[in-house]
Amino acid sequence: MARPLLKIALYSSFLPFLVPTLAVALPPADDLPEEILRTEIITEARSPLDGEPLTAAEYAKLETQLQSSVQPIDPKTQVSPKVRRTINLLRLRRLIKTVFPFIPIK
């Protein structure tokens, strides 16, 4: 009696793998592949300032204006000498605690 039940259990466990099922995970047929979409030339854009639609020429012009108006800022000029000294002392303290962990530095 146990043999037929074992056969039924085995067959019923393999049955879903034997029956052809629909491919649910495939994209729709009219969907363009990503490889084709990557090769398309984008001719319209949005302004990074206010989000209005721009042509490619207007966008390129705006990008050059934005890049030319931005000046690099030296971080050393933004921090006062007192704060810079404190940061350097903290870095020194961290180095000392790494090399000599048993020295009680507060």
N, C-alpha and C positions, 0 to 999 in steps of 0.2 A: 504494500500500500504506500510505503514511503517513496518508492521509486517513481511512480507516476507523478506524485506531487513535486518531486525534485525536478523532473523533466519540465513540468509546467512552469515552475518557478524560473528555471533557466531560460526557457523559450520566451517567457513574458519579459524577462529582463533584457534580452537581446532584440526584441521586437521593435522598439523605437529606432534602433540603429539600422534595421533592415528596410524599414518603410521609407520610401523617398518623401522628403518634406520640402516645403517651399523655402526658398532662400529669402528669409525675412531681413537679413542684415545687408543685403545689397542695395545700392542707391537706385533711384528711379532711372529709367532708360534715357530720359531727356536731360539728365544732370550732366554738366560738363566736368571732365576730370580736372584735378588740380594742376596737372602738368600743362594742360592747355591754358588754364586761367593764368598761370605764372608768365606765360609768354605774351599775353595781351598787353598792349601799350595803353596806359591809363592817360586819358586826355582831359579828364576833369578832376578837380580837386576842391578842397574846402580850405578857407583861410584859417590859419592857426590862431588868428586874433579874435575874429568874431564868428567864424563858422559859415560865412556866406560862400556860395559856389563861385569858383574861379576857373578860368581856362588855364591850360598848361603854361602859356606864356606869362599870364598874370601871376601865377603861382611862383614861377622861376624868378620873376622880377621881385616879388615880395620876399622870397627867401634870400636873395642877394642883399636886399636892403636890410633885412633883419640881421644877417651875419656881419655886415659891415658896421652896423651900429653898436654891436656888442664888443666891449673892450675887456680883455682878460684882467681879472682882479688878482693882485698879489695878496695871498692870505696873511703874509707877515705884516703888511701895512694895516690890516683890519684888526689886529690884536695889539693891545697896549704892551709895552715892554714889561710891565709888572706881571701881567697875566702870562706872557711868554716865559718869564723866569720861573713862575710857579709851575707851569707845565713841564719845563725842563727839570725842575727839582723832583717832580712826581715821577718822571721817567727814570731819573737817577735812583730814586728810592726803589722803584720796581726792579731795576737791575741789581741793586744791592741785595734785595730780598730773594732774588732768583739765585744769586751766587752764594749768599750766606743766609740761608733760611732760619738759622738758629739765633741770629742777632735780633733782639727785640726793637725794631724801629717802628715808631708810631706815626 
